């Protein structure tokens, strides 16, 4: 059995990290799997990418050209809509690899055109890392549920027209995906419900398989040694936050974090905020406590960073099943977040972390203080966080469930 995974990137972003980890996991189960990407920054042999300079240039040009339709909507937020309308040439490239099954992940940024899926002959599995597959083009719909019908007058685009780009993109998906041999996989229960309620996937089989974490890599390390390795103070309560595009992506909630830290920092002077992201420090106002900005951190340093922290905070407005939360919990670091999206799958409120009411800044600050104020409780939260990941989010468990699904689909037993 030969499996070909598709994802735009091999290492950049949560979907790439999830796809790459799953690739390595299923290969350990003796499945012949490869990953075809648009942009390759790593060096793994099992990751396929045409690296010719002209191809690279053309791909970046496609990203620019592909977003021209979106730029006609001046009220749109950054990076939250993909029409996926430009030709891609992928069917021929995939045919040359000759897989038995195609496993789709994140396909935007000029990687795959909507109409291309209908040209693929193999059974398809699609893991949804965001909502794009079942919307009229947005990746994060926030409170909008128009995908249950047919999109239009898109709030993400700031549009009041029913015949806008979201309606046209939704219609292209509806026309092209009628007869796909497709099984959709969702990492969180929240995403499962959303996909099943969508008009595009109402007749499609939807399965729930959570992400898995390598609990031998992400594990609790000695806190003091981790802090020394990262040159962080030994005598502070460290509040950790990190995300891709933390400042530019409003969904990541950095503005809420700033307000919550100002509140949480009032009750003592022993707290330190640590931020890992490509964030521009010069654009960050006072956080109400001392702060360290580490920039982008290599994956190899993440276990030490999580272990150095006392609490990890995720102030996002909408998340599927964030890997940063699973990684932190695997390292024994309790998490504080809003009760939204897939977070209730991960964080058991006041058992292994704290879930604040959306989007109440006072409650987010209260959760941070609650985790930190009692050493004995913090130790118990840490232990339970680790246990939760070991029990429900192990990498072997995820890989085994996908391997079973692959075999089922290739044998022709999958629905639709």
N, C-alpha and C positions, 0 to 999 in steps of 0.2 A: 504494500500500500504506500503510495507516494502522495504526500500532502504538500501543497504550496500555499503558504501564508502570504497575504498582501497587506502592506502598510506603507504609508508615505515615507516615514522615517524609520531608521533602525535604532536610534538611541534618543532622539529629541522628543520630549513630551511623555505624558503618562501612558498613552496608548502604545507608543514604541517600546517603553520599558515593559509593559504587560505582555506585549506580543513577543518580545525577545526572550523574556523569562519562560513563557509557555513553550516557545520553540525549543529551548534547551531542555525543558522538562520532558516533552514528548519524545525528543530524540533519545533521552536516557531510557525511555521505555521501548527502545528499538523500533521506533517509527521513523521512516525516511521522510524528514520534513525539511523544507527550506523556506526562506523568507525573501520575497521579491519587494524591493523598495525603490522609491524615487530618488531619495537622498541618503547616501551612506556615509557615516562619519566614523564607524568602527572598522574592524578588520576581520570579522568572523567569516570563514570560508562558506558557511551555510547561508550567508546573506548575499543575495544576487542583486547587482546594480551595474548598469552600464556607466562607467566612470569617464568616458571620453569628454574632454573639455567642451566640445560643441554641444553635446547632449546636456551637460550641466547648465550651460548658458541658456539653451532653449527651454529647459524646465523652469528656470527662474523667470524667464520671459513669460511663460504660460501662467505663472502665478499672477504676474502683473496684469496680463490681458484678461485672465479669467475673472478678475475682480472689477473690471470696468463697469459691468452692469450694476454691481453693488454700489459703486461710488456715485451713481446717479441719485442715491438716496442720502441727502446730507445729514439726516438725523440718526443714521445708523451708528452703533458702537463699533469699535475696532474688532476685527477677527472673529465675528460671530455669524457669518453667513457665507455659504459656498454654493454657487449655482452649478458647478461641475458640468460645464457645457462644451469644453473644448475637446477635440479628438485626442486620443491617447496612444493608439497603436498597440495596446496591450494584448488583444486576442492572439495575434501572431506570436508575440513573445511568450505568452503562456503556453501556446500550442507547442512551441519548441522544447519546453520543459516537460510536457506531457504528464501532468499530475493526474491522480485518480480523484482527488477532491481539492477544492479551493476554499481556503479559510480566510475570509475577509476581516480586516480590522478597520483602521482609520484611513480613508481613501481620498481625502480632499487635497487642497493645494496643488491642483492640476494633475493629480495622479491618475484618476479614473473618471471617465465620463459616465453620467447616469445610464445612458443607453448601452454602454459596454456590457453590463451584467447579462443582458439578454443574449449576447453573442457567445457566452461561455457555455460549453457543453457539459461540464462537470457539475456534480452536486456542489452546492454552496452552503457554507456555514458562515454566519456573519456575527462576530462579537461586537456589541454596541458599547463603545467607550464614551459616546455622548449621544445626543438625540437626533443627529443629522439624518440618519437613515429614514426616520419616519416623520420628518417635518418637511415643510416647503423650502428648506435650505438653511435654517438656523441650527447651530450646534447646541445652544442652550436656550430653550424657550422661556425660561423663568416661569411666570405664572400663566402664560398663554397656553391654552389647550385647543387651539384651532386645528391642530394636526388630527384631532379626532374626526373632523369633517373634511375640509379641503383647503385649509389655509387661505390667505388673502387678507388685505388690510393689516399687514404684518407689523406688530408693535416693535419687533427687533429692528426692522428697517425704518421705523418711524413713518409708516405708510398708512394712508387712509383709503387707498384704492383697493377694491376687491380683486381687480384684475392686475395686481402688482407682480413683482418678480417671484414672490413666495407662492402665489397661486400657479404661475406658469411652471415653476420648478416642481411643485407638487404634482401637477398634471403630467409632466414628463415622466416622473417616477411611476405614477399610476398607469400610464400607457405602456411603459417599458417593462414593468416588473410583474405583469399579470400572471405569467406562467413559469416563474422561476422555480427550480428545484432547490428550495431555500429552507434552511432552519436558522432561526435567529437565536442568539445566546446573549443573555443579559447578566452582568456581574452582580447587580443589586435587585432586591425585590421591588424597589421603587421603579427602576427602569423596566422591569418585567411588566408591571401594571401599565406603565405608559405605553410600551410597545404594543401590548395586547389591545389597548383602547384606541390605537391609531387606525385611521382609515386605510393606510397603506398595508398594514400587517394584520388586519382583522382576520384574514383567512390563512395566515402563516403560522407554522409551529414555532412557539417561543419557549425556550428552555432557560432555566436559571442556573448558572454555574459561577460561583464567586471566584474572584482572583485568588491566586495562591502566592504565598511568600516563602522564600528560602529561610527557614527558621534556624539553619546552621550558620548562615551569613548574618542575618538580622537577629541578633540575640543580645541579651543584657551583657554589657561589658562593665568593668570597674569604672565607676563614675569619676573618681579622682584621677585615675590614669587617663581616661578619655579627655578630661579637661586639660590636663597637662599637655597632652598631644596636640590639642587644638589651641593652646595658649589662652585658655579661658580661666577666669578666677575660680578658686576653690571654695570660696566662702559666700557665694551668692546663690539665690534661687533663680535658676535659669528658665526663662520662658522662651520657647523656640517656635519660630514660624518660618515656613519656606514654601515657595510655589514658583512655577514657571510664569514669567510675565506678571509678577506679583503686583507691580505698580500700575502697569498699563491695562491689565484686564480687570474691569470693575467687578467681575464675578468672584474674584479671589478675596474681596472684602478687606483689603488693606486699610481702607478708611475706617472701617468698623474696628479693626484691630487697634489702630492708633487711639481711638476714643476709649476703648476698653482698657488699654494699658495705662492711660492717664488716670482712670478711676482706680484700677488695681494697684497702681504705684503710690497711692496716697496713704495706704495703711502701714507701710514700712519702707525702709530705705535699703533693704537687702536684696532687691530684685534686679535682674538684668535681662533685657530683651536681646535675643540673638536671632538674626535674620539671615537666611541663606537663599539668595535669589540674585538675578541680574538687575536688581533694583538700583536706580540712580539715587544715591544717598543725599545728593544735594537738593533733591526735590522732596525730601521727607522732613516734615516739621517735628517739633518736640514730641517725644513719645511718653513723657511723664516719668521716665526712668532712664538710667544709662543704657546704651544700646551698642551692640557690635554687629557690623554688617560684613558677612563673610564672602559675599558674591556667590557665584555658582560653585557648588561643592562636588567633587568627583564622587561617583557612586561608591568607591572603595572606602571613602571617609564617612559615609552616612551612618553606619552602625555606631561609630564612636561619637558622632554628633548627636544622634538620638539618645545614646546612653549618657552623654554629658548633661542633658537637659532634665529638668524636674517635671516639666509639662510641655506638651505640644499643642498649639492652638491653630485651629483651622476655621477662619471666620467667613468662609465662602457662602454665597447665596444659594448656589445650586451645584451639587456634586453627585456623581454616579456612585462610585465606591473608591474614594481617593486612596491611592497607594501610599501616600505619605502617612496617613493615619495607620494603615496596617503595618508599615515599617516601624513607626514609632512604638506602636503597641507590642510588636514582636521584640523590641529592645527593652520592653518593660517601662515605657514612658506613657503615662496616662494622657488622654487627649480631651480637649475642650472644644466643642463646636456647636453650631446651631443644629437644632433638630430638623433636618431637611434631607431630601434625597435619600441616598443610601447610608447616611451616617447611623441611623438606628440599627442597621445590620451589624455595625462594627462596635459602636460604643453603647454599652448598657449604662444608662444614666445612674450616676452615683454608686455604681458597682465596680466598673473598671475605668471610669472617666466621668465626664459631665456634658449633658446636652442642654444648651440654653434655648429659651424660647425664641423662635425667629421673629424679628431680627432685633432683639432687645439688647442694646449695648450694656445696660446695667446688669443683666443676667449673665452675659458673656464674661464681664469683669468679675461677677460674683462666683462664677465657675472657676476662674483662674485662682482666685483667692481661696476658694473652698478646697481645691486640690492641694495647695501649697501650705495651708495653715496648720496642718496636723501631720507630723512625721510618721506616726504609726499608721494613720489612714493612707498616707501616700505610699507607704511600703505595701499595704494590702492592695491598693489600686494597681500598683505596678505589677504585682504577682498575678492578679486577675487579668490584666491586659495581655500579658504574655500567654496565659492559659487560653484565652479566647482565640488568639491567632493559631496556636498549636492545635486546637480542637476543630476550628471551623474554616481556617484559611491556609492550610498547608499546601505546598506546591505539589506534592505527590498526589494529594486528593484531587486537585484541579486537573492535573495531567491525566489521571486515570479516567476521569469523567469525559474529558475530551477524546481520549483514545477510544473509549467505548462508543461515543457519538460518531467518530470517524468510521469505525468498522460498520456501524449500523447504516450510515449514509451510503457507503460504498456498496454494501450488500443490497441496497435498494429498499431498506425498511423504513427510511425516514419519511415523514409526512410531506405531502406536496412535492 
